[in-house]
């Protein structure tokens, strides 16, 4: 995992922090810096902190100034700019914390940024409820029995066939304007998904559920 990146962005602070020793690069946006400091994250482990720093005023932040990368482009979000820096450093596998919660337009913006980079980076978002990420046209995941599974079309996906889900699809279609595939669950340890066109944002729940707790 040492070639992976740990990136914190400015959504809801994670309930628990991952082990920084598992990552080859650790970074945060300037907004996320505040909750990391509050939660006692070892800030010396950060390789860089990016953003416009308009929210930084604490007297103890000067010791980390050498880690600051100023990004003033207002046409891109802090998340987008952080990914560009990571890409320039030669990394492509990123675990993202703090991507959801907070202001919901930020959350939607984060998903759009992830969509922009999906062909060049393996981005996975983590929050207290689920792990979610864009999946390729042929996809398998293991260790998910009894966990909530959602397939969200972005904005549509055609000829989808799934195995291992309670409500399977057989050459089905999903679209945000007609039918989405949320709140399903895995009945097998392995779930496979094949689709021909479009894009799918895949969610897997953190915890096992007691079905039929579906709504």
N, C-alpha and C positions, 0 to 999 in steps of 0.2 A: 504493500500500500504506500510505500514511500515515494512513489511517483504520482500520488494523488494530491489534490489540492483541497484544503479546508477553507471555505469562504463564508464569512458572516456578513449578512446584509441587514438593512434596517426595517425589518418587520417586527413581529413579536419575538422577544428574546426566547431562546430555547429553554425548556424546563431543566434539561441537563446538558452538560457540555461533553463533546466527544474527546477522546484522548489525543492530544496534539502530537504525541510520539508516533502516531500511525500515518503521519502526513509528511510529504516532502516540501510542501509550501503552505504557509498559513497566512491569510490576508483578511482584511475587513474593510468595509466602507466606513466613512467617518461617523455616520450615525450609529452604526453597530459598535463602534469603539466604546461608546458610553455604557452600553449594557454589559459588554465584556469586562470593563473595569469594575462595574458594580457587582458582577457575579464572581469576581476573583480569578478570572482567567489569567494565566501567566502571560502578560502583555509582551514580555521579552521574547516570546515564541513567535510573535508576529513578524512576518517578512516585509509586509508593507501595509499601509493604511491609505486608502485613496478617497478622494472627494474634493469638494471646494472648501471644506473646513469652516464654513460659516457658523457652525454650531459649537466650535471649540473655543473655550475660554479658560479652562481650568489651569491653575498654576503648575500642576504636576505633569502636564502633557508635554512640556518642553523636552523632557528626557527622551521622548519617542519621536522627536521632530525629524531625525534622520531617516525614519521609516515612512514619512509622509510623501505621497506622490500627489501633487496638485493636479486636478482634472477639472478644468473650468468650462468645458464644452456643454452648454445648456441644451443642446439638441439631443443629448444622450443621457440616460439615467446613470446614477452611480454604479448600479449593478452592471450595466452594459460596459461602462468604462473600466470597471475592475476586470471583467472578462477579457477585454482587449489587452490589458496589461499581462494577465495570466497567459494568454495566447502568445504574446511576444516572448514570454519566458520559456515557451516550449512545452507547456503542460496542456493536457486535453481532458483529463478526468477530474471532475470537481464535485465535491459534496457541499451543498449549499444549505446553510441554516439561517433562519430569519427571513425566509422568502414569503411567508404567508402571515396573516394577521395584520394588525395595524390598519392603515387606511387602505380600503379595498381597491382603489384605483392603482395603488402601488403593487398590490398582489397581481392584478391583471397585467400591469406593465411588466412585472417580472416574468410572467408566463410568456409574454410576447418576446421578451429578450431571449429567453431560453429557446423559443421557436427559431429565432434568428440564427442562433449558434448551433442548432441541433445537428447539423451535418458536419460540424467541425469539432464539437466537444461532446463528451459524455457527462451531462449535467444531471445530478439527482438532488432533489429538494427533500429536506427532512423537517417535520414538525412533530408536535406531540400526538397527532392523530395518524399520520401516514407518511409514506415515502412516495414520491411521484416524479415522473419523468416521461419524456417522449420515447416511444419504442419504435424499433425498425419494423419492416413489413413482415418479417418472420421472427418470432420472439417466444422465449420460454423462461419461466421463473419457477424456482423450487422453494419448498418450505413455507407454503402459503395456505395450507389446508385450514379451513374455518376462519380465514381472514377476509375482511371486506375487500372487494375488488371493484374498481370503477374504470370504465373506458370512456374517456371524454373526447369526442371528435373535435378536431381543431383545423378548420371548422366542420369538416366532413371526412368520412372514410367509407370506402366501398368494398363490397365482397369480403366481409369479415367472417372468419370461422374460428371459433374458440373451442377448446377442450379443457375440462376440469372445473368449469363454472356451473353453479346451480341452474342458471338460466343461460344456456349456450346460444351462440349465434351460428348459423349455417348459411354462408354467403349473404349475410345481412349487411345493411347499411346504417350508418349513424350520421346525424347532422344536428348542429346546434339549433336549427330552425324546426326540426320535426321530432327526432328521436335520439336520446342520448343513453349511454349504457352505464349509468351510475347505480350504486347501492346493490351490486351483485355480491356473491361470495364464493370462495373456492370450496369445492367438495372433494378435491384431490390435492395431494401434496404438490403436484406439478400442474401449472396452467400454461397452455400454449395458445398463441394468438397469431393468426395469419390474416393479412389483408392486402388488397391489390393497389389501392390508390388512396390519397389523402394522408392525414396524419392523426395519430392517436396519442393522447396524454393518458398515461397509465397510473392509477393510484392503487397502492396496496396498504391496508391498515396495519398499524403497529401491533395491535392486540388481536387475539382470537375473539370471535363473537359467539354468542349463544343464539344461533338462528332459530326461528325466523324473525330475528330482530331487524327487519328490513323495512324501510319506509321511504 
